[in-house]
Each structure stands twice: as structure tokens, then as C-alpha cells.
């Protein structure tokens, strides 16, 4: 088996294609959730806590001298990332929980009743029963 045909067999396998689609959709969904957190939720939280932007919080380890920049310990960026993570995880949890609830309702629905036999089937059943009775 040549290398090209082996790669073609691998790349066209259903699981690989499904995984690739999942990665692309996951990246797009990640952008949506990040926008939701950064553009919708964080401004509200910032307003509630008095307009604090966590990413600006830092401790100056050494002040700026001349043309040398100050050395900062920017712990606020870490706090901001932790808050973002918690909010993103909560949003994803809420979406998964909603999907599971909808899936359970779908599974709990009774299966549809089988269709009633057609007129031909009823007639053939009667003929069969009459022939058995003889």
C-alpha cells in the first residue's frame, strides 16, 4: 500500500472528518462565547463592582528610570483570565445542560404508533383467516 493511498484512507475515514468539523465549529463557538463574556457580561460585572478593570491591576516592582520601562507584576491580567474562564465555563455548562434537557425530553416522548394497515392488508388478512378456517 503506497503512502498516498494510506494517507487518503486515513484522511477520509469518518472519524477524522467528524473531528475536523468539530474543531472548526468549536473554534467558532469559542469566539462567540468569548465575545459574550468580554463584550456583554464583563462590562456588567465591571459596572457592578464600580468600574474596576481587573487587567489594569499591577504591583510595581521597580519604577521607570530614564528610558527603562517600569517592571510590573501584572496580577490583574491573571485575575481577568480567571474570571473569563469561570464565565466561559458557566456559559458552556448552561448550553450543555439545556441540550441535555432537550435530549431527555426527546427520548421521553413515546414512539409514534405504527401506521394502521392499509385496506389491501386488511383484505388479505381476512382472506388468510378464511383459508385457515377451512
N, C-alpha and C positions, 0 to 999 in steps of 0.2 A: 504494500500500500504506500503510495507516494505521500510525501509531506503535505502537498497541496490538497489532495483528496482527504487526508486525515484531518487537516485543519477545517476543510469545508464541512465534513461530517460533524466535527465538534461545534463549529460556529452556528450551524443550522439546527442543532438539537433544540428542542422546545424549551428546555430549562434555561439555556443560555439566553435565548431571545426574551423569555419572560423576565429574567433577571435584568437584562439591559433596559427593558421597558420600565421595570420597577425603579431602576436607578434614575432614569430620566424624569419620571413622574415624581419621584422622591425629591429630586433637586428642585423641581418647580414648586412642589408643595412646601419645601423648606423656605424658599423665597417668600411665599405667601405668608407663612407663619411668622417669619422674621419681620416682615412688613407689618403684620398685625401687632406684634409685640412692640416694635420700635416706633411705629407711627400712630398707633391707636391706644395701646394700653399704657406704655411708659409715660406719655405726656399726662395722662390722667393720674397716674401714680405720682409723678413729679409735682402736679398741682396739689394733690392731697398732702404731700409731705412738705409743702412750702416752696416748691420750685427748685428743689435740690437736683442738680445733675451729678449723679454719682461719679461719672467718668472724670470730672474735674478734681476730685479729692486726691490729694497727694501730700507727702511729707518731704520737705526739702532737706536733703542730706548735706548738700553743700551749695551755698549761694553762688550765683553767677558772678564771675570776676573777669572784668575786661571783655575779651572776645570768647571766653569759655562759657558755655551754657551751664545752667544750674543742674545739679544732679538731684533727680526726684525719685521718690519711691511712690509710684502711682497706684496705690491700692484701690483707688476709686474705680479704675478700669476693671479690676478683678471683681469688685462688688457688682458693677454693672453687668458683667458677663454672667455672674451667678444669678442675679435677678432675671436676666434674659433667659437663662437656661430653665429656671423654675417656671417662668411664664410659658415658654415654648413647650416644656414637658406637660404642663397643665392643659394647654390647648390641644396638644396631640392626644392626651388621655381623654379629654372630653369628646373629641371626634371618634376615637376608638370605642368609647363607651356608647355613644349614640349609634354607631354602626352595629355593635353587638346587640343592642336593644332592638334595632330594626330587624336584624337577622333572626333573633329569637321569636319575634312576632311572626316572621315569615315561616319559620319552622313550626310554630304552634298552630298555624292555620290548618284546618282539616283538609285532607286531599280532596280534590274535586270528585264528585260522584261519577262513576263510569256512565258513559252515554247510554241512553235507552236503546234496546235493539231495534233495528230498522224493521219495516213491515215485512221485507223478504225474510229476515232472520226469524221473525215470529211465525210466518207461514211455514218455513222449513222445519222449525221446532215442532209445530203441530203435526206435520206430515210424519216426522220421525217418531213422535209419540204414538200416532195411529198405527204405524207399521210395527212398532214394538208390541202394541196391544194385541195384534193378530196372532 
